[in-house]
Amino acid sequence: EKTVSKQFRVNGKTVAISGIAKGSGMIRPNMATMLSFIFTDVKATQSELQDCLTTATNQSFNRITVDGDTSTNDACSLSATGASKVELSECTHEFQQSAQ
């Protein structure tokens, strides 16, 4: 899957999280690159988002190997709009599960 979207409810409100990823590898010199973008409508500070992203990438993104290639340019970003009006602190566990 290159794209995924999940929703969950918190105190009667729906929180959405979606992600897209694309990777590319070369035959020589055994290099690969993957770009991933995650978007959510949860309300969170930059620091909270960074903590969640670090936890999620350590359990998933940073463990990916494609054909044994190495990468110098992988990237993963997490952006939040706050449109759901649900504070990240109200749903940290659910959010972390969805972000992996």
Biopython code that builds the backbone (N, CA, C, O; Angstrom):
import numpy as np
from Bio.PDB.StructureBuilder import StructureBuilder

atoms = [
    (1, "GLU", "N", (0.831, -1.187, 0.000)),
    (1, "GLU", "CA", (0.000, 0.000, 0.000)),
    (1, "GLU", "C", (0.871, 1.245, 0.000)),
    (1, "GLU", "O", (1.813, 1.351, 0.785)),
    (2, "LYS", "N", (0.564, 2.161, -0.859)),
    (2, "LYS", "CA", (1.281, 3.435, -0.877)),
    (2, "LYS", "C", (0.516, 4.515, -0.137)),
    (2, "LYS", "O", (1.085, 5.541, 0.236)),
    (3, "THR", "N", (-0.768, 4.290, 0.077)),
    (3, "THR", "CA", (-1.586, 5.256, 0.808)),
    (3, "THR", "C", (-2.416, 4.526, 1.856)),
    (3, "THR", "O", (-2.766, 3.357, 1.693)),
    (4, "VAL", "N", (-2.720, 5.238, 2.928)),
    (4, "VAL", "CA", (-3.576, 4.674, 3.969)),
    (4, "VAL", "C", (-4.281, 5.825, 4.684)),
    (4, "VAL", "O", (-3.707, 6.897, 4.875)),
    (5, "SER", "N", (-5.516, 5.589, 5.071)),
    (5, "SER", "CA", (-6.284, 6.565, 5.850)),
    (5, "SER", "C", (-7.007, 5.825, 6.956)),
    (5, "SER", "O", (-7.555, 4.743, 6.743)),
    (6, "LYS", "N", (-7.003, 6.417, 8.133)),
    (6, "LYS", "CA", (-7.701, 5.830, 9.274)),
    (6, "LYS", "C", (-8.455, 6.925, 10.006)),
    (6, "LYS", "O", (-8.069, 8.093, 9.992)),
    (7, "GLN", "N", (-9.536, 6.517, 10.643)),
    (7, "GLN", "CA", (-10.310, 7.428, 11.483)),
    (7, "GLN", "C", (-10.603, 6.728, 12.798)),
    (7, "GLN", "O", (-10.746, 5.507, 12.852)),
    (8, "PHE", "N", (-10.692, 7.525, 13.860)),
    (8, "PHE", "CA", (-11.118, 6.997, 15.148)),
    (8, "PHE", "C", (-11.859, 8.102, 15.883)),
    (8, "PHE", "O", (-11.710, 9.284, 15.573)),
    (9, "ARG", "N", (-12.665, 7.695, 16.866)),
    (9, "ARG", "CA", (-13.491, 8.660, 17.586)),
    (9, "ARG", "C", (-12.932, 8.908, 18.974)),
    (9, "ARG", "O", (-12.465, 7.995, 19.654)),
    (10, "VAL", "N", (-12.993, 10.182, 19.379)),
    (10, "VAL", "CA", (-12.550, 10.606, 20.700)),
    (10, "VAL", "C", (-13.600, 11.560, 21.244)),
    (10, "VAL", "O", (-13.824, 12.631, 20.680)),
    (11, "ASN", "N", (-14.240, 11.177, 22.331)),
    (11, "ASN", "CA", (-15.265, 12.026, 22.960)),
    (11, "ASN", "C", (-16.300, 12.533, 21.961)),
    (11, "ASN", "O", (-16.673, 13.706, 21.982)),
    (12, "GLY", "N", (-16.758, 11.644, 21.092)),
    (12, "GLY", "CA", (-17.796, 11.983, 20.129)),
    (12, "GLY", "C", (-17.317, 12.718, 18.888)),
    (12, "GLY", "O", (-18.133, 13.067, 18.035)),
    (13, "LYS", "N", (-16.021, 12.961, 18.763)),
    (13, "LYS", "CA", (-15.470, 13.646, 17.589)),
    (13, "LYS", "C", (-14.607, 12.667, 16.797)),
    (13, "LYS", "O", (-13.971, 11.780, 17.367)),
    (14, "THR", "N", (-14.594, 12.839, 15.491)),
    (14, "THR", "CA", (-13.801, 11.977, 14.624)),
    (14, "THR", "C", (-12.452, 12.613, 14.329)),
    (14, "THR", "O", (-12.365, 13.788, 13.975)),
    (15, "VAL", "N", (-11.409, 11.820, 14.480)),
    (15, "VAL", "CA", (-10.044, 12.237, 14.146)),
    (15, "VAL", "C", (-9.610, 11.430, 12.929)),
    (15, "VAL", "O", (-9.814, 10.217, 12.877)),
    (16, "ALA", "N", (-9.015, 12.100, 11.959)),
    (16, "ALA", "CA", (-8.538, 11.432, 10.748)),
    (16, "ALA", "C", (-7.020, 11.540, 10.651)),
    (16, "ALA", "O", (-6.424, 12.542, 11.045)),
    (17, "ILE", "N", (-6.414, 10.492, 10.120)),
    (17, "ILE", "CA", (-4.977, 10.498, 9.848)),
    (17, "ILE", "C", (-4.767, 9.756, 8.528)),
    (17, "ILE", "O", (-5.284, 8.655, 8.335)),
    (18, "SER", "N", (-4.007, 10.365, 7.629)),
    (18, "SER", "CA", (-3.755, 9.780, 6.313)),
    (18, "SER", "C", (-2.277, 9.892, 5.983)),
    (18, "SER", "O", (-1.600, 10.823, 6.418)),
    (19, "GLY", "N", (-1.793, 8.945, 5.219)),
    (19, "GLY", "CA", (-0.393, 8.979, 4.830)),
    (19, "GLY", "C", (-0.193, 8.467, 3.421)),
    (19, "GLY", "O", (-0.985, 7.677, 2.906)),
    (20, "ILE", "N", (0.875, 8.931, 2.813)),
    (20, "ILE", "CA", (1.256, 8.486, 1.480)),
    (20, "ILE", "C", (2.771, 8.332, 1.462)),
    (20, "ILE", "O", (3.491, 9.132, 2.060)),
    (21, "ALA", "N", (3.246, 7.311, 0.778)),
    (21, "ALA", "CA", (4.689, 7.074, 0.694)),
    (21, "ALA", "C", (5.041, 6.617, -0.714)),
    (21, "ALA", "O", (4.262, 5.934, -1.378)),
    (22, "LYS", "N", (6.220, 7.006, -1.149)),
    (22, "LYS", "CA", (6.709, 6.586, -2.458)),
    (22, "LYS", "C", (8.203, 6.361, -2.353)),
    (22, "LYS", "O", (8.931, 7.197, -1.818)),
    (23, "GLY", "N", (8.648, 5.248, -2.858)),
    (23, "GLY", "CA", (10.066, 4.937, -2.827)),
    (23, "GLY", "C", (10.592, 4.645, -4.216)),
    (23, "GLY", "O", (9.836, 4.322, -5.132)),
    (24, "SER", "N", (11.900, 4.765, -4.353)),
    (24, "SER", "CA", (12.548, 4.491, -5.621)),
    (24, "SER", "C", (13.924, 3.908, -5.349)),
    (24, "SER", "O", (14.652, 4.402, -4.488)),
    (25, "GLY", "N", (14.275, 2.877, -6.068)),
    (25, "GLY", "CA", (15.594, 2.274, -5.903)),
    (25, "GLY", "C", (16.343, 2.264, -7.221)),
    (25, "GLY", "O", (15.733, 2.331, -8.288)),
    (26, "MET", "N", (17.663, 2.181, -7.151)),
    (26, "MET", "CA", (18.503, 2.110, -8.344)),
    (26, "MET", "C", (19.259, 0.785, -8.329)),
    (26, "MET", "O", (19.577, 0.251, -7.267)),
    (27, "ILE", "N", (19.540, 0.267, -9.513)),
    (27, "ILE", "CA", (20.310, -0.968, -9.602)),
    (27, "ILE", "C", (21.742, -0.722, -9.139)),
    (27, "ILE", "O", (22.281, -1.513, -8.364)),
    (28, "ARG", "N", (22.352, 0.334, -9.588)),
    (28, "ARG", "CA", (23.689, 0.734, -9.152)),
    (28, "ARG", "C", (23.646, 2.211, -8.869)),
    (28, "ARG", "O", (23.083, 2.956, -9.671)),
    (29, "PRO", "N", (24.191, 2.665, -7.809)),
    (29, "PRO", "CA", (24.996, 2.000, -6.784)),
    (29, "PRO", "C", (24.188, 1.607, -5.557)),
    (29, "PRO", "O", (24.429, 2.155, -4.481)),
    (30, "ASN", "N", (23.268, 0.710, -5.666)),
    (30, "ASN", "CA", (22.511, 0.159, -4.530)),
    (30, "ASN", "C", (21.962, 1.231, -3.595)),
    (30, "ASN", "O", (22.116, 1.145, -2.376)),
    (31, "MET", "N", (21.332, 2.225, -4.169)),
    (31, "MET", "CA", (20.755, 3.318, -3.387)),
    (31, "MET", "C", (19.240, 3.300, -3.557)),
    (31, "MET", "O", (18.723, 2.859, -4.584)),
    (32, "ALA", "N", (18.545, 3.781, -2.547)),
    (32, "ALA", "CA", (17.088, 3.895, -2.601)),
    (32, "ALA", "C", (16.675, 5.126, -1.805)),
    (32, "ALA", "O", (17.383, 5.563, -0.898)),
    (33, "THR", "N", (15.538, 5.666, -2.153)),
    (33, "THR", "CA", (15.006, 6.826, -1.433)),
    (33, "THR", "C", (13.522, 6.601, -1.195)),
    (33, "THR", "O", (12.823, 6.089, -2.069)),
    (34, "MET", "N", (13.033, 6.980, -0.015)),
    (34, "MET", "CA", (11.607, 6.919, 0.256)),
    (34, "MET", "C", (11.159, 8.229, 0.885)),
    (34, "MET", "O", (11.791, 8.747, 1.806)),
    (35, "LEU", "N", (10.059, 8.750, 0.367)),
    (35, "LEU", "CA", (9.452, 9.963, 0.901)),
    (35, "LEU", "C", (8.078, 9.601, 1.440)),
    (35, "LEU", "O", (7.303, 8.922, 0.765)),
    (36, "SER", "N", (7.772, 10.048, 2.649)),
    (36, "SER", "CA", (6.480, 9.768, 3.280)),
    (36, "SER", "C", (5.914, 11.043, 3.877)),
    (36, "SER", "O", (6.631, 11.850, 4.468)),
    (37, "PHE", "N", (4.612, 11.204, 3.709)),
    (37, "PHE", "CA", (3.925, 12.382, 4.223)),
    (37, "PHE", "C", (2.683, 11.921, 4.974)),
    (37, "PHE", "O", (1.877, 11.156, 4.445)),
    (38, "ILE", "N", (2.535, 12.388, 6.205)),
    (38, "ILE", "CA", (1.398, 12.028, 7.047)),
    (38, "ILE", "C", (0.652, 13.309, 7.397)),
    (38, "ILE", "O", (1.259, 14.315, 7.764)),
    (39, "PHE", "N", (-0.672, 13.260, 7.279)),
    (39, "PHE", "CA", (-1.514, 14.418, 7.559)),
    (39, "PHE", "C", (-2.612, 14.020, 8.533)),
    (39, "PHE", "O", (-3.125, 12.902, 8.479)),
    (40, "THR", "N", (-2.970, 14.939, 9.424)),
    (40, "THR", "CA", (-4.027, 14.666, 10.388)),
    (40, "THR", "C", (-4.766, 15.956, 10.715)),
    (40, "THR", "O", (-4.269, 17.055, 10.468)),
    (41, "ASP", "N", (-5.953, 15.803, 11.272)),
    (41, "ASP", "CA", (-6.718, 16.979, 11.697)),
    (41, "ASP", "C", (-6.719, 17.136, 13.219)),
    (41, "ASP", "O", (-7.511, 17.905, 13.763)),
    (42, "VAL", "N", (-5.829, 16.407, 13.908)),
    (42, "VAL", "CA", (-5.707, 16.535, 15.355)),
    (42, "VAL", "C", (-5.073, 17.893, 15.691)),
    (42, "VAL", "O", (-4.363, 18.475, 14.871)),
    (43, "LYS", "N", (-5.332, 18.376, 16.883)),
    (43, "LYS", "CA", (-4.755, 19.643, 17.339)),
    (43, "LYS", "C", (-3.538, 19.324, 18.199)),
    (43, "LYS", "O", (-3.663, 18.665, 19.232)),
    (44, "ALA", "N", (-2.348, 19.793, 17.774)),
    (44, "ALA", "CA", (-1.114, 19.450, 18.492)),
    (44, "ALA", "C", (-0.053, 20.510, 18.254)),
    (44, "ALA", "O", (-0.073, 21.224, 17.252)),
    (45, "THR", "N", (0.864, 20.593, 19.190)),
    (45, "THR", "CA", (2.007, 21.492, 19.032)),
    (45, "THR", "C", (3.059, 20.811, 18.156)),
    (45, "THR", "O", (3.007, 19.603, 17.927)),
    (46, "GLN", "N", (4.004, 21.599, 17.677)),
    (46, "GLN", "CA", (5.093, 21.052, 16.870)),
    (46, "GLN", "C", (5.881, 20.024, 17.674)),
    (46, "GLN", "O", (6.277, 18.986, 17.145)),
    (47, "SER", "N", (6.105, 20.310, 18.933)),
    (47, "SER", "CA", (6.850, 19.402, 19.798)),
    (47, "SER", "C", (6.112, 18.073, 19.977)),
    (47, "SER", "O", (6.726, 17.007, 19.928)),
    (48, "GLU", "N", (4.799, 18.137, 20.184)),
    (48, "GLU", "CA", (4.005, 16.910, 20.334)),
    (48, "GLU", "C", (4.047, 16.085, 19.050)),
    (48, "GLU", "O", (4.186, 14.862, 19.091)),
    (49, "LEU", "N", (3.926, 16.767, 17.909)),
    (49, "LEU", "CA", (3.968, 16.063, 16.628)),
    (49, "LEU", "C", (5.330, 15.405, 16.415)),
    (49, "LEU", "O", (5.407, 14.269, 15.947)),
    (50, "GLN", "N", (6.392, 16.114, 16.755)),
    (50, "GLN", "CA", (7.735, 15.551, 16.591)),
    (50, "GLN", "C", (7.917, 14.316, 17.464)),
    (50, "GLN", "O", (8.495, 13.324, 17.020)),
    (51, "ASP", "N", (7.429, 14.367, 18.703)),
    (51, "ASP", "CA", (7.521, 13.206, 19.594)),
    (51, "ASP", "C", (6.781, 12.008, 19.007)),
    (51, "ASP", "O", (7.298, 10.891, 19.012)),
    (52, "CYS", "N", (5.565, 12.242, 18.498)),
    (52, "CYS", "CA", (4.781, 11.157, 17.897)),
    (52, "CYS", "C", (5.463, 10.607, 16.655)),
    (52, "CYS", "O", (5.526, 9.393, 16.458)),
    (53, "LEU", "N", (5.973, 11.504, 15.819)),
    (53, "LEU", "CA", (6.629, 11.067, 14.588)),
    (53, "LEU", "C", (7.886, 10.258, 14.896)),
    (53, "LEU", "O", (8.143, 9.240, 14.254)),
    (54, "THR", "N", (8.658, 10.701, 15.861)),
    (54, "THR", "CA", (9.870, 9.971, 16.240)),
    (54, "THR", "C", (9.529, 8.570, 16.736)),
    (54, "THR", "O", (10.171, 7.597, 16.340)),
    (55, "THR", "N", (8.526, 8.464, 17.596)),
    (55, "THR", "CA", (8.107, 7.157, 18.106)),
    (55, "THR", "C", (7.625, 6.261, 16.971)),
    (55, "THR", "O", (8.019, 5.098, 16.884)),
    (56, "ALA", "N", (6.777, 6.797, 16.105)),
    (56, "ALA", "CA", (6.219, 6.002, 15.008)),
    (56, "ALA", "C", (7.293, 5.575, 14.014)),
    (56, "ALA", "O", (7.305, 4.422, 13.584)),
    (57, "THR", "N", (8.190, 6.478, 13.642)),
    (57, "THR", "CA", (9.215, 6.120, 12.654)),
    (57, "THR", "C", (10.226, 5.124, 13.216)),
    (57, "THR", "O", (10.740, 4.281, 12.481)),
    (58, "ASN", "N", (10.509, 5.215, 14.493)),
    (58, "ASN", "CA", (11.428, 4.243, 15.092)),
    (58, "ASN", "C", (10.844, 2.837, 15.090)),
    (58, "ASN", "O", (11.589, 1.856, 15.077)),
    (59, "GLN", "N", (9.508, 2.729, 15.104)),
    (59, "GLN", "CA", (8.849, 1.428, 15.121)),
    (59, "GLN", "C", (8.457, 0.945, 13.730)),
    (59, "GLN", "O", (8.005, -0.191, 13.581)),
    (60, "SER", "N", (8.621, 1.788, 12.705)),
    (60, "SER", "CA", (8.187, 1.383, 11.368)),
    (60, "SER", "C", (9.133, 1.895, 10.279)),
    (60, "SER", "O", (9.919, 1.119, 9.737)),
    (61, "PHE", "N", (9.071, 3.152, 9.962)),
    (61, "PHE", "CA", (9.800, 3.754, 8.846)),
    (61, "PHE", "C", (11.298, 3.458, 8.892)),
    (61, "PHE", "O", (11.884, 3.105, 7.869)),
    (62, "ASN", "N", (11.910, 3.592, 10.031)),
    (62, "ASN", "CA", (13.357, 3.384, 10.147)),
    (62, "ASN", "C", (13.762, 1.918, 10.111)),
    (62, "ASN", "O", (14.952, 1.609, 10.164)),
    (63, "ARG", "N", (12.800, 1.016, 10.022)),
    (63, "ARG", "CA", (13.098, -0.422, 9.967)),
    (63, "ARG", "C", (12.949, -0.993, 8.560)),
    (63, "ARG", "O", (13.171, -2.185, 8.347)),
    (64, "ILE", "N", (12.580, -0.160, 7.613)),
    (64, "ILE", "CA", (12.308, -0.634, 6.256)),
    (64, "ILE", "C", (13.609, -0.869, 5.498)),
    (64, "ILE", "O", (14.511, -0.031, 5.507)),
    (65, "THR", "N", (13.687, -2.021, 4.845)),
    (65, "THR", "CA", (14.792, -2.331, 3.949)),
    (65, "THR", "C", (14.201, -2.771, 2.619)),
    (65, "THR", "O", (13.303, -3.612, 2.584)),
    (66, "VAL", "N", (14.696, -2.213, 1.536)),
    (66, "VAL", "CA", (14.234, -2.590, 0.204)),
    (66, "VAL", "C", (15.417, -3.141, -0.569)),
    (66, "VAL", "O", (16.332, -2.395, -0.919)),
    (67, "ASP", "N", (15.409, -4.421, -0.836)),
    (67, "ASP", "CA", (16.458, -5.080, -1.619)),
    (67, "ASP", "C", (17.857, -4.838, -1.068)),
    (67, "ASP", "O", (18.827, -4.905, -1.823)),
    (68, "GLY", "N", (17.986, -4.559, 0.219)),
    (68, "GLY", "CA", (19.288, -4.333, 0.825)),
    (68, "GLY", "C", (19.920, -2.999, 0.478)),
    (68, "GLY", "O", (21.079, -2.758, 0.813)),
    (69, "ASP", "N", (19.169, -2.122, -0.194)),
    (69, "ASP", "CA", (19.700, -0.812, -0.582)),
    (69, "ASP", "C", (19.832, 0.100, 0.627)),
    (69, "ASP", "O", (19.134, -0.070, 1.626)),
    (70, "THR", "N", (20.731, 1.064, 0.526)),
    (70, "THR", "CA", (20.887, 2.089, 1.555)),
    (70, "THR", "C", (20.338, 3.404, 1.026)),
    (70, "THR", "O", (20.103, 3.545, -0.174)),
    (71, "SER", "N", (20.134, 4.361, 1.913)),
    (71, "SER", "CA", (19.559, 5.632, 1.497)),
    (71, "SER", "C", (20.217, 6.788, 2.224)),
    (71, "SER", "O", (20.572, 6.692, 3.398)),
    (72, "THR", "N", (20.367, 7.867, 1.504)),
    (72, "THR", "CA", (20.874, 9.105, 2.098)),
    (72, "THR", "C", (19.805, 10.180, 2.129)),
    (72, "THR", "O", (20.045, 11.276, 2.635)),
    (73, "ASN", "N", (18.625, 9.883, 1.595)),
    (73, "ASN", "CA", (17.629, 10.934, 1.406)),
    (73, "ASN", "C", (16.222, 10.587, 1.862)),
    (73, "ASN", "O", (15.280, 11.236, 1.407)),
    (74, "ASP", "N", (16.023, 9.614, 2.722)),
    (74, "ASP", "CA", (14.673, 9.297, 3.186)),
    (74, "ASP", "C", (14.108, 10.462, 3.986)),
    (74, "ASP", "O", (14.841, 11.186, 4.660)),
    (75, "ALA", "N", (12.790, 10.631, 3.901)),
    (75, "ALA", "CA", (12.143, 11.707, 4.651)),
    (75, "ALA", "C", (10.733, 11.285, 5.032)),
    (75, "ALA", "O", (10.053, 10.581, 4.286)),
    (76, "CYS", "N", (10.310, 11.729, 6.205)),
    (76, "CYS", "CA", (8.954, 11.487, 6.678)),
    (76, "CYS", "C", (8.504, 12.734, 7.425)),
    (76, "CYS", "O", (9.191, 13.202, 8.333)),
    (77, "SER", "N", (7.348, 13.273, 7.042)),
    (77, "SER", "CA", (6.852, 14.473, 7.716)),
    (77, "SER", "C", (5.444, 14.231, 8.241)),
    (77, "SER", "O", (4.700, 13.409, 7.707)),
    (78, "LEU", "N", (5.092, 14.954, 9.288)),
    (78, "LEU", "CA", (3.775, 14.870, 9.913)),
    (78, "LEU", "C", (3.227, 16.276, 10.054)),
    (78, "LEU", "O", (3.835, 17.123, 10.709)),
    (79, "SER", "N", (2.076, 16.527, 9.439)),
    (79, "SER", "CA", (1.438, 17.848, 9.489)),
    (79, "SER", "C", (0.052, 17.721, 10.098)),
    (79, "SER", "O", (-0.646, 16.733, 9.871)),
    (80, "ALA", "N", (-0.345, 18.727, 10.873)),
    (80, "ALA", "CA", (-1.654, 18.706, 11.535)),
    (80, "ALA", "C", (-2.375, 20.030, 11.332)),
    (80, "ALA", "O", (-1.770, 21.098, 11.426)),
    (81, "THR", "N", (-3.683, 19.951, 11.051)),
    (81, "THR", "CA", (-4.480, 21.160, 10.835)),
    (81, "THR", "C", (-5.210, 21.625, 12.085)),
    (81, "THR", "O", (-5.498, 22.814, 12.223)),
    (82, "GLY", "N", (-5.516, 20.703, 13.004)),
    (82, "GLY", "CA", (-6.287, 21.052, 14.189)),
    (82, "GLY", "C", (-7.781, 21.145, 13.935)),
    (82, "GLY", "O", (-8.538, 21.503, 14.838)),
    (83, "ALA", "N", (-8.221, 20.827, 12.716)),
    (83, "ALA", "CA", (-9.628, 20.983, 12.338)),
    (83, "ALA", "C", (-10.590, 20.139, 13.172)),
    (83, "ALA", "O", (-11.747, 20.525, 13.338)),
    (84, "SER", "N", (-10.148, 19.008, 13.697)),
    (84, "SER", "CA", (-11.038, 18.156, 14.493)),
    (84, "SER", "C", (-11.304, 18.730, 15.876)),
    (84, "SER", "O", (-12.250, 18.326, 16.552)),
    (85, "LYS", "N", (-10.465, 19.673, 16.294)),
    (85, "LYS", "CA", (-10.542, 20.287, 17.624)),
    (85, "LYS", "C", (-10.283, 19.282, 18.756)),
    (85, "LYS", "O", (-10.580, 19.562, 19.918)),
    (86, "VAL", "N", (-9.732, 18.124, 18.414)),
    (86, "VAL", "CA", (-9.353, 17.124, 19.411)),
    (86, "VAL", "C", (-7.873, 17.315, 19.719)),
    (86, "VAL", "O", (-7.028, 17.273, 18.824)),
    (87, "GLU", "N", (-7.573, 17.524, 20.994)),
    (87, "GLU", "CA", (-6.183, 17.690, 21.419)),
    (87, "GLU", "C", (-5.462, 16.346, 21.334)),
    (87, "GLU", "O", (-6.028, 15.310, 21.683)),
    (88, "LEU", "N", (-4.236, 16.366, 20.878)),
    (88, "LEU", "CA", (-3.452, 15.138, 20.794)),
    (88, "LEU", "C", (-3.360, 14.444, 22.149)),
    (88, "LEU", "O", (-3.358, 13.215, 22.220)),
    (89, "SER", "N", (-3.284, 15.218, 23.210)),
    (89, "SER", "CA", (-3.182, 14.638, 24.558)),
    (89, "SER", "C", (-4.407, 13.791, 24.919)),
    (89, "SER", "O", (-4.330, 12.950, 25.815)),
    (90, "GLU", "N", (-5.541, 14.004, 24.229)),
    (90, "GLU", "CA", (-6.759, 13.226, 24.475)),
    (90, "GLU", "C", (-6.732, 11.874, 23.765)),
    (90, "GLU", "O", (-7.527, 10.990, 24.086)),
    (91, "CYS", "N", (-5.827, 11.707, 22.807)),
    (91, "CYS", "CA", (-5.869, 10.494, 21.988)),
    (91, "CYS", "C", (-4.483, 10.002, 21.593)),
    (91, "CYS", "O", (-4.317, 9.422, 20.520)),
    (92, "THR", "N", (-3.496, 10.222, 22.434)),
    (92, "THR", "CA", (-2.116, 9.872, 22.083)),
    (92, "THR", "C", (-1.971, 8.405, 21.699)),
    (92, "THR", "O", (-1.332, 8.098, 20.693)),
    (93, "HIS", "N", (-2.551, 7.489, 22.481)),
    (93, "HIS", "CA", (-2.415, 6.058, 22.185)),
    (93, "HIS", "C", (-3.032, 5.715, 20.830)),
    (93, "HIS", "O", (-2.393, 5.055, 20.010)),
    (94, "GLU", "N", (-4.265, 6.155, 20.587)),
    (94, "GLU", "CA", (-4.944, 5.868, 19.323)),
    (94, "GLU", "C", (-4.176, 6.466, 18.150)),
    (94, "GLU", "O", (-4.042, 5.846, 17.095)),
    (95, "PHE", "N", (-3.675, 7.680, 18.355)),
    (95, "PHE", "CA", (-2.931, 8.358, 17.302)),
    (95, "PHE", "C", (-1.653, 7.593, 16.968)),
    (95, "PHE", "O", (-1.341, 7.387, 15.795)),
    (96, "GLN", "N", (-0.921, 7.175, 17.984)),
    (96, "GLN", "CA", (0.324, 6.428, 17.758)),
    (96, "GLN", "C", (0.046, 5.125, 17.001)),
    (96, "GLN", "O", (0.796, 4.762, 16.095)),
    (97, "GLN", "N", (-1.014, 4.433, 17.366)),
    (97, "GLN", "CA", (-1.358, 3.187, 16.684)),
    (97, "GLN", "C", (-1.678, 3.443, 15.217)),
    (97, "GLN", "O", (-1.311, 2.643, 14.356)),
    (98, "SER", "N", (-2.355, 4.541, 14.925)),
    (98, "SER", "CA", (-2.722, 4.868, 13.550)),
    (98, "SER", "C", (-1.538, 5.355, 12.736)),
    (98, "SER", "O", (-1.501, 5.155, 11.522)),
    (99, "ALA", "N", (-0.569, 5.992, 13.382)),
    (99, "ALA", "CA", (0.573, 6.572, 12.672)),
    (99, "ALA", "C", (1.615, 5.536, 12.257)),
    (99, "ALA", "O", (2.488, 5.848, 11.447)),
    (100, "GLN", "N", (1.551, 4.334, 12.778)),
    (100, "GLN", "CA", (2.571, 3.327, 12.445)),
    (100, "GLN", "C", (2.277, 2.648, 11.133)),
    (100, "GLN", "O", (3.034, 1.776, 10.706)),
]
sb = StructureBuilder()
sb.init_structure("model")
sb.init_model(0)
sb.init_chain("A")
sb.init_seg("    ")
for serial, (resi, resn, name, xyz) in enumerate(atoms, 1):
    if name == "N":
        sb.init_residue(resn, " ", resi, " ")
    sb.init_atom(name, np.array(xyz, "f"), 0.0, 1.0, " ", f" {name:<3s}", serial, name[0])
structure = sb.get_structure()
